């Protein structure tokens, strides 16, 4: 029983639909496996019908064509005899051909203009045979018996000549062929149904692991994955796509859990500090300066918390692809120059310097503000860990295969390999950076922006072999 509030304080029960006896059959008919099986049966049956038509045309049709060709040749010969020697020669030719007809298939009849029978083996002229050049299939009376014949009529100077062939045996052959085709069609239909059933079972068998995995995932078991058959076919590729999607979902869920834990841990300290300051100022309300300092510190802590939530929101938007609507063609060089100029003032105040190596143009489609903030985060991190007198270098270049590459190198202590693998995690801070201000979200935003633009973030030593090695952060972006 389900419950529906319907906008009321208390819900009312909504009855489940009553199952019908035809529901299993309807689900079977509507299933994709049934449609694929039906398609297979249709294609197989159509192929069988086409084969039968070709066979019929090549056999029965060939027999008819041979008969017609023989009648035409015979008629042409009688016409030539009539032209050469007159009707008497035609009568003589018909008698010769009937005498030479060992198989008794030939049919001839020659009549005069008054209807007198002059030659041939027919008792009377068939009704179906009409004027000159007429083809017909008729029952003819030959020597007291009825036979089916294929006939052709010609006119010779007032005389009419009927030429034909007995097609009873060929008709029986056609009937046998038709019977064979009918039995073959029935067998083909049975094989089509069997093949359709086998195909449906095979499809269900191959799709069952994916269906079971989806059901397990829906039940809450996010550790399940679609097993591979090892065939590397379409179903295995579908399973790989599902597994990649599930890995991504699992990673996002783990990120959400990590964010929740990190928010609870990292934001608890500034909130507790702000509360303690305010309580202390409240307890000593007589000191206006202390009260003002406590309020200013509380505002500062709250601003820091606000910035953390804003950074988390930007990261979430970038990871979800919500900012793709703001993508537009841009030239990245002015963006990088503006960011370098802004942080150049910060570097100068610390006794540091920022060097740039930028080409004339770097065109791509992307979000100008997010790219500027990502590069700004890299420069901010580099300046934090670069000692006084050090140099931070910002460079960019276009690669034919890899798209656009933006690099920020510093002369600081660098980052150990074990920390680089976690540098993109939210709120992660290496041991060396615990004493520096920040929330551990800078590189997380850079990584999210890189993924949003079809790229990646790589961290490595800026000067391998040197001490300190420095850190080189490289953003590789796609062009669209």
Residue, then its C-alpha position, 0 to 999 in steps of 0.5 A: x500500500x502506498x500513501x499520498x499526501x495530496x497536499x493534506x495534513x495526513x495522507x490517504x492510501x492509494x491502492x496498488x494496481x491489481x495485476x491482470x492475467x495478461x500482464x506477463x504476456x504483455x510484458x513479454x510482447x513489449x520486451x526488447x528481446x521479443x522485438x529483436x527476436x521478431x525482427x530476426x524471424x521476419x528477416x529469416x522468413x523474408x530470406x526464405x521467401x526470396x529464396x523460394x521466388x528465385x528457385x521458382x523463377x529458375x525452375x518452373x519459370x525456366x520450363x515455361x520460357x523453354x516451351x515458349x521459345x520452342x513454340x516460337x521457333x516451330x512457328x517461324x519454321x512453318x511460316x518459312x515453309x508456307x512462304x517457300x512452298x505454300x500450304x501443302x508444304x505446311x501440311x507435310x511439315x506438320x505430319x513430319x513433326x508429329x511422326x518424329x515426336x517420340x515423347x508425344x508432347x507436340x500438338x498441331x492443328x491446321x484448318x482452312x478458312x471454312x473450318x476444315x481440318x487439314x492436318x494435326x492431332x487435335x479433334x477440334x479447335x480450342x476456344x481459348x486460341x483466338x487470332x494471330x499471335x495469341x498465346x493460351x493455356x487450354x484443355x485440348x482434345x487429342x486422340x480422344x483424351x483431354x490434355x493441358x497444353x500451351x498453344x500459339x496461333x498463327x495465320x498463313x494466307x487464310x489458313x489457321x495453324x495451332x502449335x502447342x506442347x503438352x504441359x501435363x508433366x511440367x504442370x506436375x513438376x510445378x506442383x511438386x516444386x510448389x509442394x516442396x517450397x510449401x514444406x520448406x516454408x513451413x520448416x523455415x517458419x519453424x526454424x525462424x521461431x526456434x531461432x527467435x527463441x534462441x536469440x531472445x534467450x541469448x539476449x536475456x542471458x547476456x543482459x542479465x548481468x547488467x540487469x542484476x548489477x543495476x538492481x543491486x545498485x538500486x538496492x544500495x550495493x554500490x560495490x557491484x560491477x558488471x562482469x565481463x565475458x571476455x568476448x569484447x563485444x557490444x555487451x562487454x563494452x556496455x558493461x565497461x561503460x556501466x562500470x565506468x559510470x558506477x566508478x564515477x558515481x562511487x567516486x562522487x559519493x566518496x567525495x560527498x562523504x569526504x566533503x561532509x567529513x571535511x566540512x564538519x572537521x575544518x569548519x568547526x574550528x573557525x566557528x568554535x573560535x568565533x563563538x569563543x571570542x563572542x562569548x568572551x567579549x559578552x562576558x567582558x562587555x565593559x571593554x569596548x575595544x575587546x568587544x569590537x576586536x571580538x566582533x571583527x574577528x568573528x566577522x573575519x572567521x565568518x567571511x572565511x567560512x563563506x569563502x569556503x562554501x563559495x569555493x565548494x559551490x564553484x567546484x560542484x558547478x564545475x564538476x556537474x557541468x553546470x557552467x558549460x552554458x557560459x562557454x564561449x570562444x575566447x583568447x586565453x592570452x589576455x586572460x593569463x596576462x591579466x591574472x599574472x599582472x594582478x598577482x605580480x603586485x602581490x609577488x612584488x610586495x613579498x620580494x618575489x617575481x612572476x615571469x610570463x612566456x605567452x604566445x600571441x594567441x591561444x583560442x579555445x571555447x571555455x569559461x573565461x572566469x573559471x579559467x582565470x580563477x584556476x590559473x590564479x589559484x595556481x599562482x597563489x599557491x606558488x607564491x605561498x611556497x616560494x621563498x623571498x627572492x624566488x621566481x614564479x613562471x607562468x607559461x602557455x603553449x598550443x600543442x597540435x595533439x594535446x590542445x592547450x597547455x598552461x604551466x605554473x612553476x615555482x622555486x619552492x620546496x615542491x610536493x612529495x609524490x605521495x601528496x601529489x596523488x591527493x592534491x586534488x582532494x577537497x580540504x587536503x593539505x600537506x603537512x608542510x602547508x598546515x601553517x599557511x592560510x587556506x582551506x585546501x580547496x584551491x587545487x580541487x577547483x583547478x582540477x574541476x575546471x580542467x575536467x570541465x574543459x576536457x583536460x587534466x591537471x598534472x603535478x611534478x617537480x619543476x627542476x628534478x635533481x635540484x634542492x629544493x625541486x620546486x613544483x610544476x603544475x600543468x593544466x592541459x585543456x581541450x580545444x572545445 
